[in-house]
Amino acid sequence: MSEDMKQAALDYHANPKAGKLSVEISKPTKTSRDLSLAYSPGVAEPVREIAKDPENAYKYTAKGNLVAVISDGSAILGLGNLGPLASKPVMEGKGVLFKRFAGIDVFDIEVNSESPQAFIDTVRRIADTFGGINLEDIKAPECFEIERILIEQCDIPVFHDDQHGTAIVTAAGMLNALELQGKKIEEAKIVCLGAGAAAVACMKLLISCGAASENIYMLDRKGVIHSGRDDLNQYKAMFANDTDKRTLADACDGADVFVGLSGPNLLPAEVLKTMAPNPVVFACSNPDPEINVETALATRDDLIMATGRSDYPNQVNNVLGFPFIFRGALDVRAKVINEEMKVAAVHAIRELAKEPVPQEVIDAYGGEALEYGKDNIIPKPLDTRLLTVVSAAVAKAAVDSGVANAPYPAHYPLNSVDDII
């Protein structure tokens, strides 16, 4: 990032007042009667109703449209463990995206916890405040256990976006890329460089979408994860194949897909050359991908490539998923965000990419042609139709799979955040 851009980012966060979020009042407060209804004595009435039936909290408070974005700051973006307070700009930013794209209110919460159990206890004790919990920037492998326990202990959706948001958008783009390359996910040989939270979630969801586990070769810092290793935690062990492949070069030889969720410049051009015809490369290390885009395209003119960057085609961006996934989950009061809801989101995003792009979206991206193809395998983040199709698909999947506490909303489909009630 240039010095000008760095200063612009600091100025953006500091001025005209510090931070990116504020709290607004949603009811009239102009008269003494208004204040009597908002607080004492009028507030006693909804208190009594909620005490009679906790479900009334959704009727009389903001709980049903309120998400907690919570972090311990142990894995902030690509910056590492910088602590909870340093994560606050990111958590505020997540709140901006929730509100901007799906009309969801957010409290960002940064937890200074001495252990994963302390973090779990803190979140569990405050969970009743919210309609859903978005976990963010928590390092692996602790994040897996934290999410699992909180899902068990809370009766609202708990969703670690670094895992599942990345996985959902990756899977949507991957299915389209493979289709365009004339390949079937059931037969594709997939190499995953990285074995952290996002990598594990991506591979698990690809399996839910049809990939064969025996065709997936996952690599960590020590090389291919294989059945002969005795140093694997339970999450890596799920992907231990009985294979003689040991290096990235071994794994990529003849592979159809490369998914990078690791670090910059780790896929050499010489290795890319050995992949199968018409390969798919998702180099998602950000801001510097596992292989430079120009290098990759110069090496293979038959590939489809995606990155995490906005200045190249096919950006794998979580904002395509999490605001709309939570919107659908909140609107049917889902108890969890389950596999059926995730897969529904995958297919909604995937199919939207194939639809003609509205002119306002084209205009928002400089007037360039945006037609489904090798450079447009997933929708753009500013495509307002995501709210319509993804929220509806997730809500329906929640109802159909039996995890919803409310029926499919009568006011669906949503066409804009103005439709949210």
C-alpha positions as CSV (number, residue, x, y, z in Angstrom):
1,M,0.0,0.0,0.0
2,S,1.3,3.4,-0.9
3,E,2.0,6.1,1.7
4,D,-0.8,8.1,0.4
5,M,-3.2,5.2,0.7
6,K,-2.0,4.4,4.2
7,Q,-2.6,8.0,5.3
8,A,-6.0,8.0,3.6
9,A,-7.0,4.9,5.5
10,L,-6.0,6.5,8.8
11,D,-7.8,9.7,8.0
12,Y,-10.9,7.7,7.0
13,H,-11.0,6.0,10.4
14,A,-10.2,9.2,12.4
15,N,-12.4,11.8,10.8
16,P,-14.9,13.5,11.1
17,K,-15.2,11.4,14.3
18,A,-13.4,8.3,15.4
19,G,-14.5,4.9,14.2
20,K,-17.0,3.6,11.7
21,L,-20.1,2.7,13.7
22,S,-22.6,4.6,15.8
23,V,-25.9,3.8,17.6
24,E,-29.1,5.3,16.3
25,I,-32.5,5.7,18.1
26,S,-35.3,3.9,16.2
27,K,-38.4,5.4,18.1
28,P,-39.7,8.9,18.7
29,T,-38.2,10.7,21.7
30,K,-39.6,14.2,21.2
31,T,-42.2,14.4,24.0
32,S,-42.4,13.5,27.7
33,R,-44.9,10.8,26.7
34,D,-42.3,9.3,24.3
35,L,-39.8,9.1,27.1
36,S,-42.3,7.6,29.4
37,L,-42.9,4.8,26.8
38,A,-39.2,4.4,26.0
39,Y,-38.2,4.1,29.7
40,S,-40.0,4.3,33.0
41,P,-42.8,3.4,33.5
42,G,-43.7,2.1,30.0
43,V,-40.7,-0.1,29.6
44,A,-42.0,-2.3,32.4
45,E,-44.7,-3.8,30.0
46,P,-42.3,-5.4,27.5
47,V,-40.2,-6.6,30.5
48,R,-43.2,-8.5,31.9
49,E,-44.0,-9.9,28.5
50,I,-40.5,-11.2,27.9
51,A,-40.4,-12.7,31.4
52,K,-43.5,-14.6,30.5
53,D,-42.1,-15.8,27.2
54,P,-38.5,-15.2,26.1
55,E,-39.6,-15.4,22.5
56,N,-41.2,-12.0,23.0
57,A,-37.7,-10.5,23.1
58,Y,-37.9,-10.7,19.3
59,K,-41.1,-8.7,19.3
60,Y,-40.2,-6.0,21.7
61,T,-36.4,-5.5,21.4
62,A,-33.8,-5.3,18.7
63,K,-32.5,-8.8,19.4
64,G,-33.8,-10.2,16.1
65,N,-31.8,-7.9,14.0
66,L,-28.7,-7.7,16.1
67,V,-25.5,-9.6,15.5
68,A,-22.4,-9.7,17.7
69,V,-19.1,-9.6,15.8
70,I,-16.6,-11.0,18.3
71,S,-12.9,-11.6,18.3
72,D,-9.9,-12.2,20.6
73,G,-7.5,-10.7,18.0
74,S,-5.4,-13.8,17.7
75,A,-5.5,-13.9,13.9
76,I,-6.2,-10.4,12.5
77,L,-6.5,-10.5,8.7
78,G,-3.0,-11.4,7.6
79,L,-1.3,-9.5,10.5
80,G,-1.4,-12.3,13.1
81,N,-1.9,-12.2,16.9
82,L,-2.0,-8.5,17.7
83,G,-4.5,-8.7,20.5
84,P,-8.2,-7.9,20.9
85,L,-8.0,-4.1,20.9
86,A,-6.1,-4.0,17.7
87,S,-8.9,-6.1,16.1
88,K,-11.5,-3.4,16.8
89,P,-11.1,-1.6,13.4
90,V,-11.7,-4.9,11.6
91,M,-14.7,-5.8,13.8
92,E,-16.2,-2.3,13.2
93,G,-15.6,-2.8,9.5
94,K,-17.5,-6.1,9.6
95,G,-20.3,-4.2,11.2
96,V,-20.3,-1.7,8.4
97,L,-20.7,-4.5,5.8
98,F,-23.5,-6.2,7.7
99,K,-25.4,-2.9,7.8
100,R,-24.6,-1.7,4.3
101,F,-25.5,-5.0,2.5
102,A,-28.1,-6.6,4.7
103,G,-29.5,-4.0,7.1
104,I,-28.2,-5.9,10.1
105,D,-27.2,-4.0,13.3
106,V,-23.9,-5.0,14.9
107,F,-22.2,-4.6,18.3
108,D,-18.5,-5.3,17.9
109,I,-17.0,-7.0,21.0
110,E,-13.3,-7.5,21.6
111,V,-12.6,-10.1,24.3
112,N,-9.3,-10.0,26.3
113,S,-9.4,-13.7,27.3
114,E,-6.6,-15.7,28.9
115,S,-7.8,-19.0,27.4
116,P,-10.2,-20.4,24.8
117,Q,-12.5,-21.5,27.7
118,A,-12.5,-18.0,29.1
119,F,-13.5,-16.7,25.6
120,I,-16.3,-19.3,25.3
121,D,-17.6,-18.4,28.8
122,T,-17.7,-14.7,28.0
123,V,-19.5,-15.2,24.7
124,R,-22.0,-17.7,26.1
125,R,-22.9,-15.3,29.0
126,I,-23.8,-12.4,26.7
127,A,-25.4,-14.5,23.9
128,D,-29.0,-13.7,24.9
129,T,-28.4,-10.1,23.8
130,F,-28.2,-11.1,20.2
131,G,-30.0,-12.8,17.3
132,G,-26.7,-14.2,16.0
133,I,-22.9,-14.3,16.7
134,N,-20.2,-13.8,14.1
135,L,-16.9,-15.1,15.3
136,E,-13.9,-13.4,13.6
137,D,-10.1,-13.5,13.4
138,I,-9.6,-16.3,15.9
139,K,-6.6,-18.5,15.3
140,A,-6.7,-22.2,14.5
141,P,-7.0,-24.8,15.9
142,E,-8.6,-23.0,18.8
143,C,-11.3,-21.6,16.6
144,F,-12.7,-25.0,15.8
145,E,-13.4,-26.0,19.4
146,I,-14.6,-22.5,20.3
147,E,-17.2,-22.5,17.5
148,R,-18.2,-26.1,18.2
149,I,-18.9,-25.5,21.9
150,L,-20.6,-22.2,21.4
151,I,-23.0,-23.8,18.8
152,E,-23.8,-26.5,21.4
153,Q,-24.3,-24.0,24.3
154,C,-26.2,-21.2,22.4
155,D,-29.6,-21.3,20.9
156,I,-28.8,-18.7,18.2
157,P,-26.6,-19.0,15.1
158,V,-22.9,-19.0,15.8
159,F,-20.8,-18.7,12.6
160,H,-17.0,-18.4,12.3
161,D,-16.9,-16.4,9.0
162,D,-13.1,-17.0,8.5
163,Q,-14.1,-20.6,8.1
164,H,-17.5,-20.8,6.6
165,G,-17.8,-17.5,4.7
166,T,-14.6,-18.2,2.9
167,A,-15.7,-21.8,2.2
168,I,-19.1,-20.8,0.8
169,V,-17.8,-18.2,-1.6
170,T,-14.9,-20.5,-2.6
171,A,-17.3,-23.4,-3.3
172,A,-19.6,-21.3,-5.4
173,G,-16.8,-20.0,-7.6
174,M,-15.2,-23.5,-7.7
175,L,-18.3,-25.2,-9.0
176,N,-18.7,-22.6,-11.8
177,A,-15.0,-22.7,-12.7
178,L,-15.0,-26.5,-13.0
179,E,-18.2,-26.4,-15.1
180,L,-16.6,-23.8,-17.4
181,Q,-13.5,-26.0,-17.7
182,G,-15.6,-29.1,-18.5
183,K,-14.8,-30.9,-15.3
184,K,-16.9,-32.5,-12.6
185,I,-16.3,-31.9,-8.9
186,E,-16.9,-35.6,-8.2
187,E,-13.8,-36.4,-10.3
188,A,-11.6,-33.4,-9.7
189,K,-8.2,-33.8,-8.1
190,I,-7.8,-30.9,-5.6
191,V,-4.7,-29.6,-4.0
192,C,-5.2,-27.4,-0.9
193,L,-2.1,-25.5,0.2
194,G,-2.8,-24.5,3.8
195,A,-4.4,-26.4,6.7
196,G,-5.9,-23.6,8.9
197,A,-9.4,-22.7,9.6
198,A,-10.4,-21.5,6.1
199,A,-8.7,-24.4,4.4
200,V,-10.4,-27.1,6.5
201,A,-13.8,-25.4,6.1
202,C,-13.3,-25.0,2.4
203,M,-12.4,-28.7,1.8
204,K,-15.3,-29.9,4.1
205,L,-17.8,-27.8,2.2
206,L,-16.4,-28.9,-1.2
207,I,-17.0,-32.5,0.0
208,S,-20.6,-31.5,0.9
209,C,-20.9,-30.2,-2.7
210,G,-19.7,-33.5,-4.2
211,A,-15.9,-33.6,-4.1
212,A,-14.3,-37.0,-3.1
213,S,-12.2,-36.9,0.0
214,E,-9.7,-39.3,-1.5
215,N,-9.1,-36.7,-4.3
216,I,-8.1,-34.0,-1.9
217,Y,-4.5,-33.4,-1.0
218,M,-4.0,-30.9,1.8
219,L,-0.6,-29.5,2.7
220,D,0.7,-27.8,5.8
221,R,4.2,-26.5,6.5
222,K,5.5,-30.0,6.6
223,G,4.1,-31.1,3.3
224,V,1.3,-33.4,2.2
225,I,-1.0,-34.5,5.0
226,H,-0.9,-38.3,4.6
227,S,-1.9,-41.3,6.7
228,G,1.7,-42.1,7.7
229,R,2.1,-38.9,9.7
230,D,1.8,-39.0,13.5
231,D,1.8,-35.2,14.1
232,L,-1.7,-34.4,13.0
233,N,-4.4,-32.8,15.1
234,Q,-8.0,-34.1,14.6
235,Y,-8.8,-31.4,12.0
236,K,-5.9,-32.2,9.8
237,A,-6.3,-35.9,10.3
238,M,-9.7,-35.8,8.5
239,F,-7.7,-35.1,5.3
240,A,-4.9,-37.7,5.7
241,N,-4.8,-39.7,2.5
242,D,-3.0,-43.0,1.9
243,T,-0.6,-41.6,-0.7
244,D,3.1,-41.5,-1.5
245,K,2.8,-37.8,-2.4
246,R,4.9,-35.7,-0.1
247,T,5.6,-32.2,-1.6
248,L,3.6,-29.5,-3.4
249,A,5.1,-30.6,-6.7
250,D,4.0,-34.2,-6.1
251,A,0.5,-33.1,-5.2
252,C,0.0,-30.7,-8.1
253,D,1.3,-33.1,-10.8
254,G,-1.9,-33.8,-12.8
255,A,-4.2,-32.0,-10.4
256,D,-7.3,-30.2,-11.7
257,V,-7.5,-27.6,-8.9
258,F,-5.2,-25.6,-6.7
259,V,-6.6,-23.8,-3.7
260,G,-4.2,-21.6,-1.8
261,L,-5.1,-20.4,1.7
262,S,-1.5,-20.0,2.9
263,G,1.0,-17.3,2.0
264,P,2.5,-15.3,-0.9
265,N,4.5,-16.8,-3.7
266,L,4.3,-20.4,-2.7
267,L,3.2,-21.9,-6.0
268,P,6.1,-21.9,-8.5
269,A,5.3,-21.5,-12.2
270,E,7.2,-24.7,-12.8
271,V,4.7,-26.6,-10.6
272,L,1.7,-24.9,-12.2
273,K,2.9,-26.2,-15.6
274,T,2.5,-29.8,-14.3
275,M,-1.2,-29.4,-13.5
276,A,-3.9,-31.1,-15.7
277,P,-5.2,-29.4,-18.8
278,N,-7.7,-26.6,-18.1
279,P,-6.8,-26.1,-14.4
280,V,-8.5,-24.0,-11.8
281,V,-6.3,-21.9,-9.5
282,F,-7.7,-20.1,-6.4
283,A,-4.7,-18.2,-5.0
284,C,-6.4,-16.5,-2.0
285,S,-3.5,-15.3,0.1
286,N,-4.1,-11.6,0.5
287,P,-2.8,-9.1,-0.5
288,D,-0.2,-11.2,-2.2
289,P,-1.5,-14.5,-3.7
290,E,0.4,-17.8,-3.8
291,I,1.3,-17.0,-7.4
292,N,1.3,-13.7,-9.1
293,V,-1.7,-13.4,-11.5
294,E,0.4,-12.2,-14.4
295,T,2.9,-15.0,-13.9
296,A,0.1,-17.6,-13.7
297,L,-1.6,-16.4,-16.9
298,A,1.7,-16.3,-18.7
299,T,2.4,-19.8,-17.6
300,R,-1.0,-21.3,-18.5
301,D,-3.4,-19.7,-20.9
302,D,-6.0,-22.5,-20.3
303,L,-6.5,-21.7,-16.6
304,I,-9.3,-20.0,-14.6
305,M,-7.9,-18.0,-11.8
306,A,-9.4,-16.4,-8.7
307,T,-7.7,-14.4,-5.9
308,G,-8.7,-12.5,-2.8
309,R,-7.9,-9.1,-4.5
310,S,-10.4,-6.6,-5.8
311,D,-8.1,-5.4,-8.6
312,Y,-8.2,-8.7,-10.5
313,P,-11.2,-10.8,-11.9
314,N,-12.9,-13.4,-9.7
315,Q,-12.4,-11.9,-6.2
316,V,-13.2,-14.5,-3.5
317,N,-14.8,-12.1,-1.0
318,N,-16.7,-13.1,2.1
319,V,-19.0,-10.2,1.7
320,L,-20.8,-12.2,-1.0
321,G,-21.9,-14.5,1.8
322,F,-22.1,-13.6,5.4
323,P,-24.5,-10.6,5.4
324,F,-27.1,-12.5,3.4
325,I,-26.5,-15.8,5.3
326,F,-27.2,-14.0,8.6
327,R,-30.1,-12.1,7.0
328,G,-31.8,-15.4,6.1
329,A,-31.0,-17.0,9.4
330,L,-32.3,-14.1,11.5
331,D,-35.5,-13.7,9.6
332,V,-36.6,-17.3,10.4
333,R,-34.9,-17.2,13.9
334,A,-32.7,-20.2,13.0
335,K,-31.1,-22.0,16.0
336,V,-27.9,-22.7,13.9
337,I,-26.5,-22.2,10.5
338,N,-26.3,-25.8,9.4
339,E,-24.7,-27.5,6.4
340,E,-28.0,-27.4,4.4
341,M,-28.0,-23.6,4.8
342,K,-24.4,-23.3,3.7
343,V,-24.9,-25.5,0.7
344,A,-28.0,-23.5,-0.2
345,A,-25.9,-20.3,-0.1
346,V,-23.3,-21.9,-2.3
347,H,-25.8,-22.7,-5.0
348,A,-27.6,-19.3,-4.8
349,I,-24.3,-17.5,-5.3
350,R,-23.3,-19.8,-8.0
351,E,-26.5,-19.5,-10.0
352,L,-26.6,-15.7,-9.6
353,A,-23.3,-15.5,-11.4
354,K,-24.9,-17.0,-14.5
355,E,-27.7,-14.4,-14.7
356,P,-27.4,-11.2,-16.9
357,V,-25.8,-8.4,-14.8
358,P,-28.0,-5.3,-14.2
359,Q,-26.7,-2.0,-15.7
360,E,-26.3,-0.4,-12.2
361,V,-23.8,-3.1,-11.3
362,I,-21.9,-2.7,-14.6
363,D,-21.8,1.1,-13.9
364,A,-20.5,0.5,-10.4
365,Y,-17.5,-1.3,-11.9
366,G,-16.6,1.2,-14.5
367,G,-18.8,0.1,-17.3
368,E,-16.9,-3.1,-18.1
369,A,-18.8,-6.0,-19.6
370,L,-19.7,-8.5,-16.8
371,E,-20.8,-11.7,-18.5
372,Y,-20.6,-15.2,-17.0
373,G,-17.3,-16.7,-18.1
374,K,-13.7,-17.3,-17.1
375,D,-13.3,-13.8,-15.7
376,N,-16.7,-13.7,-14.0
377,I,-17.3,-17.0,-12.1
378,I,-18.9,-15.3,-9.1
379,P,-21.0,-12.2,-8.6
380,K,-19.6,-8.8,-7.7
381,P,-20.0,-7.6,-4.1
382,L,-22.1,-4.6,-5.1
383,D,-24.7,-6.8,-6.8
384,T,-27.8,-6.0,-4.8
385,R,-29.5,-9.2,-6.0
386,L,-27.3,-11.1,-3.5
387,L,-29.7,-9.9,-0.8
388,T,-32.7,-11.3,-2.8
389,V,-31.4,-14.7,-3.7
390,V,-29.0,-15.7,-0.9
391,S,-31.1,-14.6,2.0
392,A,-34.1,-16.4,0.6
393,A,-32.2,-19.6,-0.1
394,V,-30.7,-19.7,3.4
395,A,-34.1,-19.0,5.0
396,K,-35.8,-21.7,3.0
397,A,-33.1,-24.2,3.9
398,A,-33.4,-23.4,7.5
399,V,-37.1,-24.0,7.4
400,D,-36.8,-27.2,5.4
401,S,-34.1,-28.6,7.6
402,G,-36.1,-28.0,10.8
403,V,-33.8,-25.4,12.5
404,A,-36.1,-22.4,12.1
405,N,-38.2,-21.0,15.0
406,A,-40.3,-18.8,12.6
407,P,-41.9,-19.5,9.2
408,Y,-40.5,-18.4,5.9
409,P,-41.1,-14.6,5.9
410,A,-44.1,-13.2,4.1
411,H,-42.1,-10.1,3.1
412,Y,-39.6,-12.2,1.1
413,P,-38.0,-11.9,-1.4
414,L,-36.0,-8.9,-0.3
415,N,-35.1,-6.4,-3.1
416,S,-33.3,-3.9,-0.9
417,V,-32.5,-3.2,2.7
418,D,-35.5,-0.9,2.7
419,D,-37.7,-4.1,2.6
420,I,-36.3,-5.3,5.9
421,I,-38.9,-5.1,8.7
